[in-house]
Amino acid sequence: MYETADFKKGLRIMVEGNPYQIIDFQHVKPGKGNQFSRTKMRNLLTGSLLERTFKSGERFEVPNVENKEMTFL
């Protein structure tokens, strides 16, 4: 399980049952209110971009994704 504090570029998380890869994120600490993270993510199945704001402390599942390095001849 990942939390918003674990966010970094390239991290893969499950959001609403779909695997996403974090492209960019910004951790925001406003003077009034709770902390939150603005994230830009790419859907690993469709390739579409999603911008979403998450509250601090939200948890996300680890997707079942394999990364293989290959050489094409």
CORCOR-V801692 format. One record per residue. N is the residue number from 1. SS is DSSP state (hx for helix, st for strand, lp for the rest). PHI is phi in radians with two decimals (999 if undefined). D_FIRST is the distance of its C-alpha to the first C-alpha in whole Angstrom. Layout:
<<N & SS & PHI & D_FIRST> <N & SS & PHI & D_FIRST>>
This chain:
<<1 & lp & 999 & 0> <2 & st & -1.90 & 4> <3 & st & -2.03 & 7> <4 & hx & -1.11 & 10> <5 & hx & -1.21 & 11> <6 & hx & -1.55 & 10> <7 & lp & -1.07 & 12> <8 & lp & -2.70 & 14> <9 & lp & -1.11 & 17> <10 & lp & 1.63 & 16> <11 & lp & -1.20 & 12> <12 & st & -1.85 & 11> <13 & st & -2.37 & 9> <14 & st & -1.74 & 10> <15 & st & -2.23 & 12> <16 & lp & 0.95 & 14> <17 & lp & 1.44 & 14> <18 & st & -2.08 & 15> <19 & st & -1.40 & 13> <20 & st & -2.27 & 14> <21 & st & -2.05 & 15> <22 & st & -1.32 & 15> <23 & st & -1.65 & 19> <24 & st & -2.68 & 19> <25 & st & -2.62 & 18> <26 & st & -2.44 & 20> <27 & st & -1.55 & 19> <28 & st & -1.98 & 22> <29 & lp & -2.08 & 23> <30 & lp & -1.22 & 26> <31 & lp & -1.15 & 29> <32 & lp & -2.24 & 28> <33 & lp & 1.88 & 25> <34 & lp & -1.52 & 22> <35 & lp & -1.31 & 20> <36 & st & -2.67 & 18> <37 & st & -2.17 & 17> <38 & st & -1.62 & 19> <39 & st & -2.20 & 17> <40 & st & -2.06 & 19> <41 & st & -2.23 & 17> <42 & st & -1.96 & 19> <43 & st & -1.22 & 19> <44 & lp & -1.33 & 18> <45 & lp & -1.56 & 21> <46 & lp & -1.84 & 23> <47 & lp & 1.49 & 23> <48 & lp & -1.36 & 24> <49 & st & -1.65 & 22> <50 & st & -2.40 & 21> <51 & st & -1.88 & 21> <52 & st & -2.50 & 19> <53 & st & -1.92 & 18> <54 & st & -2.06 & 15> <55 & st & -1.23 & 16> <56 & lp & -1.14 & 14> <57 & lp & 1.65 & 11> <58 & lp & -1.15 & 10> <59 & st & -1.94 & 6> <60 & st & -2.36 & 6> <61 & st & -1.37 & 5> <62 & lp & -1.56 & 6> <63 & lp & -1.29 & 10> <64 & lp & -1.54 & 12> <65 & lp & -2.22 & 14> <66 & lp & -1.93 & 17> <67 & lp & -2.05 & 19> <68 & lp & -2.11 & 22> <69 & lp & -1.64 & 25> <70 & lp & -2.28 & 28> <71 & lp & -2.12 & 32> <72 & lp & -1.82 & 34> <73 & lp & -1.74 & 38>>
